[in-house]
Each structure stands twice: as structure tokens, then as C-alpha cells.
């Protein structure tokens, strides 16, 4: 999976930071959907790889509870985790026990569950 992520990372559009990220989400029926980050000068309007991959799957009819795991790679020596906006989307659509596998460019990785990344999630219970 590491080599697939490294190849996918090349598709990132990062003219401002040159910080490439790539993600592949898998559904419970084994289908994979890729995503990369896309930057623009209005940083808040940038698109994260994780959200792009999830949106690609949703565009094909997948939704809450259909996801099994996510692979993520970011540039650099540090093993980065999804940003908090991505964690919110992941929390909404993935089961709490789903795995999020995060790589750095050396191939080092850590495996997290959604529950570990989102221990106190904001969800529909907070809207009541």
C-alpha cells in the first residue's frame, strides 16, 4: 500500500506549501477510492486528501457504515494524523473501530482506530 500511496501523492496540487498528502479509503465490500490534497490561496478552501477520498466513495453511493479503513500518507519524517475537520468527517462515516493507517515518506506507519483519533466526537447526540 505504501508504494500506491507514494505514487498517488504525486497527483497532489500543492503550489503553496509543497506538502503532499494522499489517502485511499476502502469500503467493506473491498472497493478503494483515492484522494489527494488540493490547495489554493484561500487556505480554508483547500481540500484534504481524506475528504476527497471519502467524497469519491460517497459519489459512488457509499455512506455511513460502509467504510472499513483508510490509508494516509503525508510528506515529511513525521507520521501525521488527519486534521480535525477530516476527523469529523471520518467520525461521521466510519465505525469507531475502523482503522486509520498513517504513513510518513520513509514508510514508517502507525495504526489508529477512529475512536482513538476522535475520543470525544461531536455527533448527532450533541444536537439534541
For each residue, the residues with C-beta under 8 A, 3 or more apart:
1: 4 5 24 71 101
2: 5 6 73 103 107 109
3: 6 7
4: 1 7 8 24
5: 1 2 8 9 22 23 24 71 72 73 103
6: 2 3 9 10 22 73 105
7: 3 4 10
8: 4 5 11 22 24 34 36 73
9: 5 6 12 20 21 22 36 73 75
10: 6 7 20
11: 8 22 36
12: 9 20 21 22 36 37 38 49
13: 36 37 38 39
14: 17 18 19 20 37 39
15: 18 39
16: 39 40 41 43
17: 14 39
18: 14 15 75
19: 14 37 74 75 76
20: 9 10 12 14 36 37 74 75
21: 9 12 36 37 48 49 50 72 73 74 75 80
22: 5 6 8 9 11 12 34 35 36 37 49 72 73
23: 5 34 35 36 48 49 50 52 53 70 71 72 73
24: 1 4 5 8 32 33 34 35 53 70 71
25: 32 33 35 50 53 54 56 57 67 69 70
26: 30 31 32 33 67 68 69 70 71
27: 30 31 32 33 57 62 66 67 68
28: 66 67 68
29: 66
30: 26 27
31: 26 27 57 60 62
32: 24 25 26 27
33: 24 25 26 27 53 54 56 57 60
34: 8 22 23 24 53 56
35: 22 23 24 25 48 49 50 51 52 53 54 55 56
36: 8 9 11 12 13 20 21 22 23 49 52
37: 12 13 14 19 20 21 22 46 47 48 49 52
38: 12 13 46 47 52
39: 13 14 15 16 17 43 46
40: 16 43 45 46
41: 16
42: 45 46
43: 16 39 40 46
44:
45: 40 42
46: 37 38 39 40 42 43
47: 37 38 51 52
48: 21 23 35 37 51 52 82 83 85 86
49: 12 21 22 23 35 36 37 52 53 72
50: 21 23 25 35 53 54 70 72 82 86 89 90
51: 35 47 48 54 55 85 86 89
52: 23 35 36 37 38 47 48 49 55 56
53: 23 24 25 33 34 35 49 50 56 57 70
54: 25 33 35 50 51 57 58 67 89 90 93
55: 35 51 52 58 59
56: 25 33 34 35 52 53 59 60
57: 25 27 31 33 53 54 60 62 66 67
58: 54 55 61 62 63 93
59: 55 56
60: 31 33 56 57
61: 58
62: 27 31 57 58 66 67
63: 58 66 93
64: 92 93
65: 93 95
66: 27 28 29 57 62 63 93
67: 25 26 27 28 54 57 62 70 93 94 95 98
68: 26 27 28 98 99
69: 25 26 98 99 100 101
70: 23 24 25 26 50 53 67 90 94 98 99 100 101
71: 1 5 23 24 26 101 103
72: 5 21 22 23 49 50 80 81 82 100 101 102 103
73: 2 5 6 8 9 21 22 23 102 103 104 105
74: 19 20 21 78 79 80 102 103 104 105
75: 9 18 19 20 21 105
76: 19 80 104 105
77: 104 105 106
78: 74 104
79: 74 102 103 104 108 109 110
80: 21 72 74 76 102 104
81: 72 87 100 102 112 117
82: 48 50 72 86 87 90 100 102 117
83: 48 86 87
84: 87 88
85: 48 51 88 89
86: 48 50 51 82 83 89 90
87: 81 82 83 84 90 91 117 118
88: 84 85 91 92 118 121 122
89: 50 51 54 85 86 92 93
90: 50 54 70 82 86 87 93 94 100 114 117 118
91: 87 88 94 114 117 118 121 122 123
92: 64 88 89 123
93: 54 58 63 64 65 66 67 89 90
94: 67 70 90 91 98 100 114
95: 65 67 98 114
96: 113 114 115 118
97: 113 114 115
98: 67 68 69 70 94 95 113 114
99: 68 69 70 111 112 113
100: 69 70 72 81 82 90 94 111 112 113 114 117
101: 1 69 70 71 72 109 110 111 112
102: 72 73 74 79 80 81 82 109 110 111 112
103: 2 5 71 72 73 74 79 107 108 109
104: 73 74 76 77 78 79 80 107 108 109
105: 6 73 74 75 76 77
106: 77
107: 2 103 104
108: 79 103 104
109: 2 79 101 102 103 104
110: 79 101 102
111: 99 100 101 102
112: 81 99 100 101 102 116 117
113: 96 97 98 99 100 116 117
114: 90 91 94 95 96 97 98 100 117 118
115: 96 97 118 119
116: 112 113 119
117: 81 82 87 90 91 100 112 113 114
118: 87 88 90 91 96 114 115 121
119: 115 116
120:
121: 88 91 118
122: 88 91 126
123: 91 92 126
124: 127 128
125: 128
126: 122 123
127: 124
128: 124 125
